[in-house]
Amino acid sequence: MNRWGIPDWLEEEVKARDKECVYCGVQMIESINQNRSRRTLSTWEHIINDANIVTPTNIARCYSACNFSKGTKDLIDWMQSDYCKNHGVREDTVAEVVKEALSAARRQHIECEDK
């Protein structure tokens, strides 16, 4: 288990799935070297900001600039941010795992409005 509470099996599964940032599609690096920017360093991401949700649908890899920009913002709100607009992060360009999280968040929002 890593320091974020992600079990080894899930860490390996997500690393195999997310070779590029799930948000912007940038090819990520695992460690810093002299030829690459720290901004492209891969980081662990909870798509829905809840550290208790440690599942393949909530754990992802993204590059550090996207992770820093998103921070603790709600995914739907962050997708409307200037950062996303300036970096071409749109619902039609994100990874499938993010598309699924956006759909689930919208369904949950609609259910809450109906109550």
PDB file as gemmi writes it, atoms N, CA and C in Angstrom:
CRYST1    1.000    1.000    1.000  90.00  90.00  90.00 P 1                      
ATOM      1  N   MET A   1       0.844  -1.173   0.000  1.00  0.00           N  
ATOM      2  CA  MET A   1       0.000   0.000   0.000  1.00  0.00           C  
ATOM      3  C   MET A   1       0.892   1.241   0.000  1.00  0.00           C  
ATOM      4  N   ASN A   2       0.550   2.225  -0.851  1.00  0.00           N  
ATOM      5  CA  ASN A   2       1.378   3.424  -0.885  1.00  0.00           C  
ATOM      6  C   ASN A   2       0.930   4.434   0.190  1.00  0.00           C  
ATOM      7  N   ARG A   3       1.599   5.563   0.251  1.00  0.00           N  
ATOM      8  CA  ARG A   3       1.321   6.528   1.330  1.00  0.00           C  
ATOM      9  C   ARG A   3      -0.040   7.204   1.226  1.00  0.00           C  
ATOM     10  N   TRP A   4      -0.730   7.039   0.106  1.00  0.00           N  
ATOM     11  CA  TRP A   4      -2.077   7.582  -0.047  1.00  0.00           C  
ATOM     12  C   TRP A   4      -3.140   6.524   0.215  1.00  0.00           C  
ATOM     13  N   GLY A   5      -2.725   5.360   0.676  1.00  0.00           N  
ATOM     14  CA  GLY A   5      -3.666   4.298   0.996  1.00  0.00           C  
ATOM     15  C   GLY A   5      -4.148   3.517  -0.208  1.00  0.00           C  
ATOM     16  N   ILE A   6      -3.418   3.595  -1.306  1.00  0.00           N  
ATOM     17  CA  ILE A   6      -3.791   2.869  -2.519  1.00  0.00           C  
ATOM     18  C   ILE A   6      -3.095   1.505  -2.485  1.00  0.00           C  
ATOM     19  N   PRO A   7      -3.876   0.420  -2.489  1.00  0.00           N  
ATOM     20  CA  PRO A   7      -3.273  -0.922  -2.450  1.00  0.00           C  
ATOM     21  C   PRO A   7      -2.397  -1.182  -3.678  1.00  0.00           C  
ATOM     22  N   ASP A   8      -1.419  -2.043  -3.505  1.00  0.00           N  
ATOM     23  CA  ASP A   8      -0.476  -2.359  -4.583  1.00  0.00           C  
ATOM     24  C   ASP A   8      -1.185  -2.809  -5.855  1.00  0.00           C  
ATOM     25  N   TRP A   9      -2.193  -3.679  -5.738  1.00  0.00           N  
ATOM     26  CA  TRP A   9      -2.886  -4.198  -6.922  1.00  0.00           C  
ATOM     27  C   TRP A   9      -3.549  -3.068  -7.708  1.00  0.00           C  
ATOM     28  N   LEU A  10      -4.119  -2.081  -6.977  1.00  0.00           N  
ATOM     29  CA  LEU A  10      -4.795  -0.972  -7.640  1.00  0.00           C  
ATOM     30  C   LEU A  10      -3.775  -0.012  -8.253  1.00  0.00           C  
ATOM     31  N   GLU A  11      -2.696   0.198  -7.550  1.00  0.00           N  
ATOM     32  CA  GLU A  11      -1.629   1.054  -8.076  1.00  0.00           C  
ATOM     33  C   GLU A  11      -1.129   0.514  -9.414  1.00  0.00           C  
ATOM     34  N   GLU A  12      -0.878  -0.781  -9.493  1.00  0.00           N  
ATOM     35  CA  GLU A  12      -0.400  -1.384 -10.736  1.00  0.00           C  
ATOM     36  C   GLU A  12      -1.451  -1.305 -11.843  1.00  0.00           C  
ATOM     37  N   GLU A  13      -2.713  -1.552 -11.489  1.00  0.00           N  
ATOM     38  CA  GLU A  13      -3.804  -1.484 -12.472  1.00  0.00           C  
ATOM     39  C   GLU A  13      -3.922  -0.078 -13.055  1.00  0.00           C  
ATOM     40  N   VAL A  14      -3.870   0.924 -12.194  1.00  0.00           N  
ATOM     41  CA  VAL A  14      -4.015   2.305 -12.655  1.00  0.00           C  
ATOM     42  C   VAL A  14      -2.791   2.743 -13.459  1.00  0.00           C  
ATOM     43  N   LYS A  15      -1.608   2.356 -13.032  1.00  0.00           N  
ATOM     44  CA  LYS A  15      -0.400   2.700 -13.795  1.00  0.00           C  
ATOM     45  C   LYS A  15      -0.446   2.090 -15.192  1.00  0.00           C  
ATOM     46  N   ALA A  16      -0.976   0.905 -15.309  1.00  0.00           N  
ATOM     47  CA  ALA A  16      -1.096   0.263 -16.619  1.00  0.00           C  
ATOM     48  C   ALA A  16      -2.128   0.979 -17.491  1.00  0.00           C  
ATOM     49  N   ARG A  17      -3.174   1.479 -16.880  1.00  0.00           N  
ATOM     50  CA  ARG A  17      -4.249   2.158 -17.610  1.00  0.00           C  
ATOM     51  C   ARG A  17      -3.871   3.589 -17.989  1.00  0.00           C  
ATOM     52  N   ASP A  18      -3.278   4.320 -17.065  1.00  0.00           N  
ATOM     53  CA  ASP A  18      -3.056   5.762 -17.244  1.00  0.00           C  
ATOM     54  C   ASP A  18      -1.607   6.066 -17.603  1.00  0.00           C  
ATOM     55  N   LYS A  19      -1.283   5.917 -18.855  1.00  0.00           N  
ATOM     56  CA  LYS A  19       0.070   6.237 -19.345  1.00  0.00           C  
ATOM     57  C   LYS A  19       0.203   7.727 -19.638  1.00  0.00           C  
ATOM     58  N   GLU A  20      -0.929   8.360 -19.915  1.00  0.00           N  
ATOM     59  CA  GLU A  20      -0.988   9.801 -20.158  1.00  0.00           C  
ATOM     60  C   GLU A  20      -1.892  10.411 -19.095  1.00  0.00           C  
ATOM     61  N   CYS A  21      -1.746  11.700 -18.874  1.00  0.00           N  
ATOM     62  CA  CYS A  21      -2.593  12.395 -17.908  1.00  0.00           C  
ATOM     63  C   CYS A  21      -4.062  12.185 -18.274  1.00  0.00           C  
ATOM     64  N   VAL A  22      -4.870  11.791 -17.299  1.00  0.00           N  
ATOM     65  CA  VAL A  22      -6.287  11.513 -17.568  1.00  0.00           C  
ATOM     66  C   VAL A  22      -7.060  12.779 -17.925  1.00  0.00           C  
ATOM     67  N   TYR A  23      -6.485  13.937 -17.632  1.00  0.00           N  
ATOM     68  CA  TYR A  23      -7.160  15.203 -17.932  1.00  0.00           C  
ATOM     69  C   TYR A  23      -6.711  15.825 -19.252  1.00  0.00           C  
ATOM     70  N   CYS A  24      -5.409  16.010 -19.421  1.00  0.00           N  
ATOM     71  CA  CYS A  24      -4.928  16.749 -20.602  1.00  0.00           C  
ATOM     72  C   CYS A  24      -4.255  15.875 -21.645  1.00  0.00           C  
ATOM     73  N   GLY A  25      -3.965  14.623 -21.310  1.00  0.00           N  
ATOM     74  CA  GLY A  25      -3.362  13.714 -22.279  1.00  0.00           C  
ATOM     75  C   GLY A  25      -1.856  13.822 -22.428  1.00  0.00           C  
ATOM     76  N   VAL A  26      -1.203  14.638 -21.611  1.00  0.00           N  
ATOM     77  CA  VAL A  26       0.256  14.781 -21.684  1.00  0.00           C  
ATOM     78  C   VAL A  26       0.921  13.478 -21.255  1.00  0.00           C  
ATOM     79  N   GLN A  27       1.946  13.071 -21.985  1.00  0.00           N  
ATOM     80  CA  GLN A  27       2.735  11.896 -21.611  1.00  0.00           C  
ATOM     81  C   GLN A  27       3.478  12.228 -20.323  1.00  0.00           C  
ATOM     82  N   MET A  28       3.300  11.429 -19.293  1.00  0.00           N  
ATOM     83  CA  MET A  28       3.869  11.708 -17.978  1.00  0.00           C  
ATOM     84  C   MET A  28       5.181  10.976 -17.779  1.00  0.00           C  
ATOM     85  N   ILE A  29       5.949  11.477 -16.819  1.00  0.00           N  
ATOM     86  CA  ILE A  29       7.186  10.818 -16.408  1.00  0.00           C  
ATOM     87  C   ILE A  29       7.037  10.378 -14.960  1.00  0.00           C  
ATOM     88  N   GLU A  30       7.774   9.362 -14.568  1.00  0.00           N  
ATOM     89  CA  GLU A  30       7.696   8.834 -13.203  1.00  0.00           C  
ATOM     90  C   GLU A  30       8.698   9.485 -12.259  1.00  0.00           C  
ATOM     91  N   SER A  31       9.775  10.022 -12.814  1.00  0.00           N  
ATOM     92  CA  SER A  31      10.772  10.682 -11.971  1.00  0.00           C  
ATOM     93  C   SER A  31      11.382  11.843 -12.746  1.00  0.00           C  
ATOM     94  N   ILE A  32      11.948  12.768 -12.014  1.00  0.00           N  
ATOM     95  CA  ILE A  32      12.511  13.970 -12.614  1.00  0.00           C  
ATOM     96  C   ILE A  32      13.938  13.697 -13.087  1.00  0.00           C  
ATOM     97  N   ASN A  33      14.228  14.182 -14.284  1.00  0.00           N  
ATOM     98  CA  ASN A  33      15.610  14.160 -14.754  1.00  0.00           C  
ATOM     99  C   ASN A  33      15.920  15.521 -15.370  1.00  0.00           C  
ATOM    100  N   GLN A  34      17.099  15.734 -15.804  1.00  0.00           N  
ATOM    101  CA  GLN A  34      17.519  17.047 -16.289  1.00  0.00           C  
ATOM    102  C   GLN A  34      16.824  17.461 -17.581  1.00  0.00           C  
ATOM    103  N   ASN A  35      16.323  16.527 -18.329  1.00  0.00           N  
ATOM    104  CA  ASN A  35      15.748  16.856 -19.630  1.00  0.00           C  
ATOM    105  C   ASN A  35      14.244  17.088 -19.615  1.00  0.00           C  
ATOM    106  N   ARG A  36      13.591  16.813 -18.497  1.00  0.00           N  
ATOM    107  CA  ARG A  36      12.126  16.912 -18.451  1.00  0.00           C  
ATOM    108  C   ARG A  36      11.687  17.859 -17.342  1.00  0.00           C  
ATOM    109  N   SER A  37      10.592  18.504 -17.558  1.00  0.00           N  
ATOM    110  CA  SER A  37      10.047  19.451 -16.593  1.00  0.00           C  
ATOM    111  C   SER A  37       9.323  18.725 -15.468  1.00  0.00           C  
ATOM    112  N   ARG A  38       9.399  19.299 -14.266  1.00  0.00           N  
ATOM    113  CA  ARG A  38       8.678  18.770 -13.107  1.00  0.00           C  
ATOM    114  C   ARG A  38       7.164  18.781 -13.365  1.00  0.00           C  
ATOM    115  N   ARG A  39       6.714  19.667 -14.239  1.00  0.00           N  
ATOM    116  CA  ARG A  39       5.285  19.788 -14.536  1.00  0.00           C  
ATOM    117  C   ARG A  39       4.705  18.529 -15.153  1.00  0.00           C  
ATOM    118  N   THR A  40       5.529  17.722 -15.795  1.00  0.00           N  
ATOM    119  CA  THR A  40       5.020  16.498 -16.416  1.00  0.00           C  
ATOM    120  C   THR A  40       5.187  15.277 -15.519  1.00  0.00           C  
ATOM    121  N   LEU A  41       5.557  15.509 -14.279  1.00  0.00           N  
ATOM    122  CA  LEU A  41       5.702  14.418 -13.314  1.00  0.00           C  
ATOM    123  C   LEU A  41       4.326  13.833 -12.996  1.00  0.00           C  
ATOM    124  N   SER A  42       4.223  12.520 -13.015  1.00  0.00           N  
ATOM    125  CA  SER A  42       2.934  11.877 -12.738  1.00  0.00           C  
ATOM    126  C   SER A  42       2.614  11.942 -11.245  1.00  0.00           C  
ATOM    127  N   THR A  43       1.335  12.119 -10.947  1.00  0.00           N  
ATOM    128  CA  THR A  43       0.865  12.180  -9.569  1.00  0.00           C  
ATOM    129  C   THR A  43      -0.394  11.337  -9.432  1.00  0.00           C  
ATOM    130  N   TRP A  44      -0.694  10.952  -8.198  1.00  0.00           N  
ATOM    131  CA  TRP A  44      -1.927  10.221  -7.909  1.00  0.00           C  
ATOM    132  C   TRP A  44      -3.056  11.209  -7.736  1.00  0.00           C  
ATOM    133  N   GLU A  45      -4.218  10.838  -8.233  1.00  0.00           N  
ATOM    134  CA  GLU A  45      -5.379  11.723  -8.217  1.00  0.00           C  
ATOM    135  C   GLU A  45      -6.616  10.970  -7.751  1.00  0.00           C  
ATOM    136  N   HIS A  46      -7.368  11.598  -6.841  1.00  0.00           N  
ATOM    137  CA  HIS A  46      -8.723  11.145  -6.505  1.00  0.00           C  
ATOM    138  C   HIS A  46      -9.639  12.009  -7.363  1.00  0.00           C  
ATOM    139  N   ILE A  47     -10.245  11.431  -8.379  1.00  0.00           N  
ATOM    140  CA  ILE A  47     -11.078  12.201  -9.306  1.00  0.00           C  
ATOM    141  C   ILE A  47     -12.191  12.908  -8.540  1.00  0.00           C  
ATOM    142  N   ILE A  48     -12.888  12.158  -7.718  1.00  0.00           N  
ATOM    143  CA  ILE A  48     -13.840  12.750  -6.783  1.00  0.00           C  
ATOM    144  C   ILE A  48     -13.052  12.933  -5.487  1.00  0.00           C  
ATOM    145  N   ASN A  49     -13.001  14.142  -4.983  1.00  0.00           N  
ATOM    146  CA  ASN A  49     -12.111  14.470  -3.862  1.00  0.00           C  
ATOM    147  C   ASN A  49     -12.567  13.841  -2.553  1.00  0.00           C  
ATOM    148  N   ASP A  50     -12.430  12.540  -2.498  1.00  0.00           N  
ATOM    149  CA  ASP A  50     -12.750  11.796  -1.281  1.00  0.00           C  
ATOM    150  C   ASP A  50     -11.721  10.687  -1.144  1.00  0.00           C  
ATOM    151  N   ALA A  51     -10.805  10.876  -0.212  1.00  0.00           N  
ATOM    152  CA  ALA A  51      -9.716   9.914  -0.022  1.00  0.00           C  
ATOM    153  C   ALA A  51     -10.214   8.553   0.438  1.00  0.00           C  
ATOM    154  N   ASN A  52     -11.476   8.464   0.853  1.00  0.00           N  
ATOM    155  CA  ASN A  52     -12.048   7.188   1.265  1.00  0.00           C  
ATOM    156  C   ASN A  52     -12.516   6.351   0.079  1.00  0.00           C  
ATOM    157  N   ILE A  53     -12.613   6.966  -1.091  1.00  0.00           N  
ATOM    158  CA  ILE A  53     -13.027   6.234  -2.294  1.00  0.00           C  
ATOM    159  C   ILE A  53     -11.762   5.788  -3.017  1.00  0.00           C  
ATOM    160  N   VAL A  54     -11.331   4.583  -2.729  1.00  0.00           N  
ATOM    161  CA  VAL A  54     -10.101   4.032  -3.298  1.00  0.00           C  
ATOM    162  C   VAL A  54     -10.511   2.884  -4.217  1.00  0.00           C  
ATOM    163  N   THR A  55     -10.979   3.266  -5.398  1.00  0.00           N  
ATOM    164  CA  THR A  55     -11.480   2.315  -6.384  1.00  0.00           C  
ATOM    165  C   THR A  55     -10.881   2.629  -7.752  1.00  0.00           C  
ATOM    166  N   PRO A  56     -10.927   1.692  -8.679  1.00  0.00           N  
ATOM    167  CA  PRO A  56     -10.405   1.965 -10.027  1.00  0.00           C  
ATOM    168  C   PRO A  56     -11.133   3.103 -10.739  1.00  0.00           C  
ATOM    169  N   THR A  57     -12.352   3.407 -10.318  1.00  0.00           N  
ATOM    170  CA  THR A  57     -13.087   4.498 -10.965  1.00  0.00           C  
ATOM    171  C   THR A  57     -12.803   5.861 -10.334  1.00  0.00           C  
ATOM    172  N   ASN A  58     -12.099   5.892  -9.207  1.00  0.00           N  
ATOM    173  CA  ASN A  58     -11.787   7.177  -8.575  1.00  0.00           C  
ATOM    174  C   ASN A  58     -10.290   7.469  -8.506  1.00  0.00           C  
ATOM    175  N   ILE A  59      -9.455   6.455  -8.588  1.00  0.00           N  
ATOM    176  CA  ILE A  59      -8.016   6.662  -8.532  1.00  0.00           C  
ATOM    177  C   ILE A  59      -7.484   6.743  -9.957  1.00  0.00           C  
ATOM    178  N   ALA A  60      -6.678   7.774 -10.215  1.00  0.00           N  
ATOM    179  CA  ALA A  60      -6.137   7.976 -11.559  1.00  0.00           C  
ATOM    180  C   ALA A  60      -4.751   8.598 -11.463  1.00  0.00           C  
ATOM    181  N   ARG A  61      -4.110   8.682 -12.612  1.00  0.00           N  
ATOM    182  CA  ARG A  61      -2.806   9.337 -12.718  1.00  0.00           C  
ATOM    183  C   ARG A  61      -2.989  10.585 -13.583  1.00  0.00           C  
ATOM    184  N   CYS A  62      -2.438  11.667 -13.112  1.00  0.00           N  
ATOM    185  CA  CYS A  62      -2.453  12.885 -13.914  1.00  0.00           C  
ATOM    186  C   CYS A  62      -1.132  13.613 -13.704  1.00  0.00           C  
ATOM    187  N   TYR A  63      -0.863  14.550 -14.570  1.00  0.00           N  
ATOM    188  CA  TYR A  63       0.412  15.221 -14.411  1.00  0.00           C  
ATOM    189  C   TYR A  63       0.252  16.320 -13.387  1.00  0.00           C  
ATOM    190  N   SER A  64       1.348  16.693 -12.766  1.00  0.00           N  
ATOM    191  CA  SER A  64       1.319  17.533 -11.563  1.00  0.00           C  
ATOM    192  C   SER A  64       0.640  18.877 -11.791  1.00  0.00           C  
ATOM    193  N   ALA A  65       0.782  19.480 -12.963  1.00  0.00           N  
ATOM    194  CA  ALA A  65       0.147  20.775 -13.203  1.00  0.00           C  
ATOM    195  C   ALA A  65      -1.378  20.662 -13.158  1.00  0.00           C  
ATOM    196  N   CYS A  66      -1.928  19.606 -13.752  1.00  0.00           N  
ATOM    197  CA  CYS A  66      -3.383  19.408 -13.696  1.00  0.00           C  
ATOM    198  C   CYS A  66      -3.829  19.138 -12.261  1.00  0.00           C  
ATOM    199  N   ASN A  67      -3.093  18.289 -11.554  1.00  0.00           N  
ATOM    200  CA  ASN A  67      -3.445  17.949 -10.179  1.00  0.00           C  
ATOM    201  C   ASN A  67      -3.403  19.193  -9.298  1.00  0.00           C  
ATOM    202  N   PHE A  68      -2.383  20.011  -9.446  1.00  0.00           N  
ATOM    203  CA  PHE A  68      -2.262  21.237  -8.660  1.00  0.00           C  
ATOM    204  C   PHE A  68      -3.407  22.187  -8.980  1.00  0.00           C  
ATOM    205  N   SER A  69      -3.749  22.319 -10.253  1.00  0.00           N  
ATOM    206  CA  SER A  69      -4.838  23.207 -10.652  1.00  0.00           C  
ATOM    207  C   SER A  69      -6.181  22.739 -10.089  1.00  0.00           C  
ATOM    208  N   LYS A  70      -6.439  21.442 -10.186  1.00  0.00           N  
ATOM    209  CA  LYS A  70      -7.713  20.913  -9.697  1.00  0.00           C  
ATOM    210  C   LYS A  70      -7.799  20.998  -8.178  1.00  0.00           C  
ATOM    211  N   GLY A  71      -6.716  20.639  -7.504  1.00  0.00           N  
ATOM    212  CA  GLY A  71      -6.715  20.717  -6.042  1.00  0.00           C  
ATOM    213  C   GLY A  71      -7.911  20.002  -5.450  1.00  0.00           C  
ATOM    214  N   THR A  72      -8.670  20.688  -4.624  1.00  0.00           N  
ATOM    215  CA  THR A  72      -9.852  20.109  -3.986  1.00  0.00           C  
ATOM    216  C   THR A  72     -11.150  20.558  -4.655  1.00  0.00           C  
ATOM    217  N   LYS A  73     -11.021  21.137  -5.840  1.00  0.00           N  
ATOM    218  CA  LYS A  73     -12.220  21.605  -6.554  1.00  0.00           C  
ATOM    219  C   LYS A  73     -13.073  20.417  -6.999  1.00  0.00           C  
ATOM    220  N   ASP A  74     -14.355  20.640  -7.051  1.00  0.00           N  
ATOM    221  CA  ASP A  74     -15.286  19.678  -7.610  1.00  0.00           C  
ATOM    222  C   ASP A  74     -14.953  19.503  -9.090  1.00  0.00           C  
ATOM    223  N   LEU A  75     -14.979  18.271  -9.580  1.00  0.00           N  
ATOM    224  CA  LEU A  75     -14.599  17.973 -10.957  1.00  0.00           C  
ATOM    225  C   LEU A  75     -15.385  18.808 -11.964  1.00  0.00           C  
ATOM    226  N   ILE A  76     -16.693  18.880 -11.802  1.00  0.00           N  
ATOM    227  CA  ILE A  76     -17.520  19.638 -12.749  1.00  0.00           C  
ATOM    228  C   ILE A  76     -17.128  21.111 -12.740  1.00  0.00           C  
ATOM    229  N   ASP A  77     -16.920  21.682 -11.563  1.00  0.00           N  
ATOM    230  CA  ASP A  77     -16.520  23.091 -11.472  1.00  0.00           C  
ATOM    231  C   ASP A  77     -15.145  23.310 -12.097  1.00  0.00           C  
ATOM    232  N   TRP A  78     -14.210  22.419 -11.791  1.00  0.00           N  
ATOM    233  CA  TRP A  78     -12.857  22.574 -12.320  1.00  0.00           C  
ATOM    234  C   TRP A  78     -12.846  22.512 -13.844  1.00  0.00           C  
ATOM    235  N   MET A  79     -13.679  21.665 -14.416  1.00  0.00           N  
ATOM    236  CA  MET A  79     -13.734  21.542 -15.878  1.00  0.00           C  
ATOM    237  C   MET A  79     -14.149  22.857 -16.548  1.00  0.00           C  
ATOM    238  N   GLN A  80     -14.768  23.770 -15.782  1.00  0.00           N  
ATOM    239  CA  GLN A  80     -15.176  25.071 -16.310  1.00  0.00           C  
ATOM    240  C   GLN A  80     -14.125  26.153 -16.063  1.00  0.00           C  
ATOM    241  N   SER A  81     -13.029  25.781 -15.438  1.00  0.00           N  
ATOM    242  CA  SER A  81     -12.013  26.766 -15.037  1.00  0.00           C  
ATOM    243  C   SER A  81     -11.205  27.288 -16.228  1.00  0.00           C  
ATOM    244  N   ASP A  82     -10.554  28.428 -15.989  1.00  0.00           N  
ATOM    245  CA  ASP A  82      -9.671  28.997 -17.012  1.00  0.00           C  
ATOM    246  C   ASP A  82      -8.527  28.040 -17.337  1.00  0.00           C  
ATOM    247  N   TYR A  83      -8.031  27.336 -16.316  1.00  0.00           N  
ATOM    248  CA  TYR A  83      -6.952  26.380 -16.561  1.00  0.00           C  
ATOM    249  C   TYR A  83      -7.379  25.379 -17.627  1.00  0.00           C  
ATOM    250  N   CYS A  84      -8.548  24.784 -17.452  1.00  0.00           N  
ATOM    251  CA  CYS A  84      -9.020  23.782 -18.414  1.00  0.00           C  
ATOM    252  C   CYS A  84      -9.224  24.400 -19.792  1.00  0.00           C  
ATOM    253  N   LYS A  85      -9.805  25.573 -19.832  1.00  0.00           N  
ATOM    254  CA  LYS A  85     -10.016  26.248 -21.119  1.00  0.00           C  
ATOM    255  C   LYS A  85      -8.688  26.529 -21.808  1.00  0.00           C  
ATOM    256  N   ASN A  86      -7.698  26.983 -21.051  1.00  0.00           N  
ATOM    257  CA  ASN A  86      -6.401  27.331 -21.625  1.00  0.00           C  
ATOM    258  C   ASN A  86      -5.558  26.118 -22.008  1.00  0.00           C  
ATOM    259  N   HIS A  87      -5.844  24.958 -21.419  1.00  0.00           N  
ATOM    260  CA  HIS A  87      -5.060  23.752 -21.685  1.00  0.00           C  
ATOM    261  C   HIS A  87      -5.823  22.708 -22.502  1.00  0.00           C  
ATOM    262  N   GLY A  88      -6.977  23.091 -23.027  1.00  0.00           N  
ATOM    263  CA  GLY A  88      -7.732  22.186 -23.887  1.00  0.00           C  
ATOM    264  C   GLY A  88      -8.320  20.983 -23.168  1.00  0.00           C  
ATOM    265  N   VAL A  89      -8.558  21.132 -21.850  1.00  0.00           N  
ATOM    266  CA  VAL A  89      -9.154  20.039 -21.080  1.00  0.00           C  
ATOM    267  C   VAL A  89     -10.669  20.184 -21.190  1.00  0.00           C  
ATOM    268  N   ARG A  90     -11.265  19.274 -21.943  1.00  0.00           N  
ATOM    269  CA  ARG A  90     -12.713  19.309 -22.164  1.00  0.00           C  
ATOM    270  C   ARG A  90     -13.276  17.911 -21.942  1.00  0.00           C  
ATOM    271  N   GLU A  91     -14.564  17.855 -21.755  1.00  0.00           N  
ATOM    272  CA  GLU A  91     -15.198  16.558 -21.502  1.00  0.00           C  
ATOM    273  C   GLU A  91     -14.935  15.569 -22.637  1.00  0.00           C  
ATOM    274  N   ASP A  92     -14.845  16.045 -23.846  1.00  0.00           N  
ATOM    275  CA  ASP A  92     -14.625  15.128 -24.969  1.00  0.00           C  
ATOM    276  C   ASP A  92     -13.157  14.733 -25.142  1.00  0.00           C  
ATOM    277  N   THR A  93     -12.237  15.342 -24.384  1.00  0.00           N  
ATOM    278  CA  THR A  93     -10.816  15.024 -24.533  1.00  0.00           C  
ATOM    279  C   THR A  93     -10.226  14.282 -23.337  1.00  0.00           C  
ATOM    280  N   VAL A  94     -10.945  14.226 -22.223  1.00  0.00           N  
ATOM    281  CA  VAL A  94     -10.416  13.548 -21.032  1.00  0.00           C  
ATOM    282  C   VAL A  94     -10.515  12.033 -21.196  1.00  0.00           C  
ATOM    283  N   ALA A  95      -9.805  11.324 -20.342  1.00  0.00           N  
ATOM    284  CA  ALA A  95      -9.817   9.861 -20.366  1.00  0.00           C  
ATOM    285  C   ALA A  95     -11.205   9.331 -19.985  1.00  0.00           C  
ATOM    286  N   GLU A  96     -11.463   8.117 -20.396  1.00  0.00           N  
ATOM    287  CA  GLU A  96     -12.768   7.490 -20.155  1.00  0.00           C  
ATOM    288  C   GLU A  96     -13.139   7.469 -18.677  1.00  0.00           C  
ATOM    289  N   VAL A  97     -12.185   7.224 -17.792  1.00  0.00           N  
ATOM    290  CA  VAL A  97     -12.469   7.172 -16.359  1.00  0.00           C  
ATOM    291  C   VAL A  97     -12.986   8.525 -15.856  1.00  0.00           C  
ATOM    292  N   VAL A  98     -12.499   9.615 -16.437  1.00  0.00           N  
ATOM    293  CA  VAL A  98     -12.968  10.954 -16.051  1.00  0.00           C  
ATOM    294  C   VAL A  98     -14.353  11.211 -16.642  1.00  0.00           C  
ATOM    295  N   LYS A  99     -14.564  10.781 -17.876  1.00  0.00           N  
ATOM    296  CA  LYS A  99     -15.891  10.927 -18.491  1.00  0.00           C  
ATOM    297  C   LYS A  99     -16.949  10.221 -17.651  1.00  0.00           C  
ATOM    298  N   GLU A 100     -16.612   9.021 -17.178  1.00  0.00           N  
ATOM    299  CA  GLU A 100     -17.554   8.267 -16.343  1.00  0.00           C  
ATOM    300  C   GLU A 100     -17.817   8.989 -15.020  1.00  0.00           C  
ATOM    301  N   ALA A 101     -16.784   9.575 -14.424  1.00  0.00           N  
ATOM    302  CA  ALA A 101     -16.955  10.313 -13.167  1.00  0.00           C  
ATOM    303  C   ALA A 101     -17.819  11.554 -13.382  1.00  0.00           C  
ATOM    304  N   LEU A 102     -17.639  12.228 -14.499  1.00  0.00           N  
ATOM    305  CA  LEU A 102     -18.475  13.398 -14.809  1.00  0.00           C  
ATOM    306  C   LEU A 102     -19.935  12.994 -14.977  1.00  0.00           C  
ATOM    307  N   SER A 103     -20.181  11.907 -15.679  1.00  0.00           N  
ATOM    308  CA  SER A 103     -21.558  11.427 -15.866  1.00  0.00           C  
ATOM    309  C   SER A 103     -22.195  11.075 -14.527  1.00  0.00           C  
ATOM    310  N   ALA A 104     -21.452  10.386 -13.680  1.00  0.00           N  
ATOM    311  CA  ALA A 104     -21.975  10.012 -12.360  1.00  0.00           C  
ATOM    312  C   ALA A 104     -22.254  11.245 -11.516  1.00  0.00           C  
ATOM    313  N   ALA A 105     -21.374  12.227 -11.569  1.00  0.00           N  
ATOM    314  CA  ALA A 105     -21.573  13.453 -10.795  1.00  0.00           C  
ATOM    315  C   ALA A 105     -22.806  14.203 -11.269  1.00  0.00           C  
ATOM    316  N   ARG A 106     -23.018  14.227 -12.566  1.00  0.00           N  
ATOM    317  CA  ARG A 106     -24.213  14.903 -13.099  1.00  0.00           C  
ATOM    318  C   ARG A 106     -25.486  14.176 -12.689  1.00  0.00           C  
ATOM    319  N   ARG A 107     -25.457  12.834 -12.742  1.00  0.00           N  
ATOM    320  CA  ARG A 107     -26.636  12.064 -12.314  1.00  0.00           C  
ATOM    321  C   ARG A 107     -26.939  12.334 -10.847  1.00  0.00           C  
ATOM    322  N   GLN A 108     -25.912  12.363 -10.035  1.00  0.00           N  
ATOM    323  CA  GLN A 108     -26.097  12.607  -8.597  1.00  0.00           C  
ATOM    324  C   GLN A 108     -26.646  14.017  -8.372  1.00  0.00           C  
ATOM    325  N   HIS A 109     -26.171  14.983  -9.125  1.00  0.00           N  
ATOM    326  CA  HIS A 109     -26.648  16.357  -8.988  1.00  0.00           C  
ATOM    327  C   HIS A 109     -28.136  16.449  -9.347  1.00  0.00           C  
ATOM    328  N   ILE A 110     -28.544  15.750 -10.417  1.00  0.00           N  
ATOM    329  CA  ILE A 110     -29.941  15.744 -10.824  1.00  0.00           C  
ATOM    330  C   ILE A 110     -30.809  15.091  -9.761  1.00  0.00           C  
ATOM    331  N   GLU A 111     -30.336  13.980  -9.201  1.00  0.00           N  
ATOM    332  CA  GLU A 111     -31.087  13.289  -8.137  1.00  0.00           C  
ATOM    333  C   GLU A 111     -31.274  14.196  -6.932  1.00  0.00           C  
ATOM    334  N   CYS A 112     -30.265  14.961  -6.573  1.00  0.00           N  
ATOM    335  CA  CYS A 112     -30.353  15.871  -5.436  1.00  0.00           C  
ATOM    336  C   CYS A 112     -31.352  16.987  -5.704  1.00  0.00           C  
ATOM    337  N   GLU A 113     -31.403  17.472  -6.953  1.00  0.00           N  
ATOM    338  CA  GLU A 113     -32.356  18.523  -7.308  1.00  0.00           C  
ATOM    339  C   GLU A 113     -33.783  18.025  -7.253  1.00  0.00           C  
ATOM    340  N   ASP A 114     -33.990  16.736  -7.560  1.00  0.00           N  
ATOM    341  CA  ASP A 114     -35.337  16.161  -7.582  1.00  0.00           C  
ATOM    342  C   ASP A 114     -35.897  15.965  -6.180  1.00  0.00           C  
ATOM    343  N   LYS A 115     -35.039  15.961  -5.178  1.00  0.00           N  
ATOM    344  CA  LYS A 115     -35.506  15.714  -3.800  1.00  0.00           C  
ATOM    345  C   LYS A 115     -36.034  16.950  -3.146  1.00  0.00           C  
TER     346      LYS A 115                                                      
END                                                                             
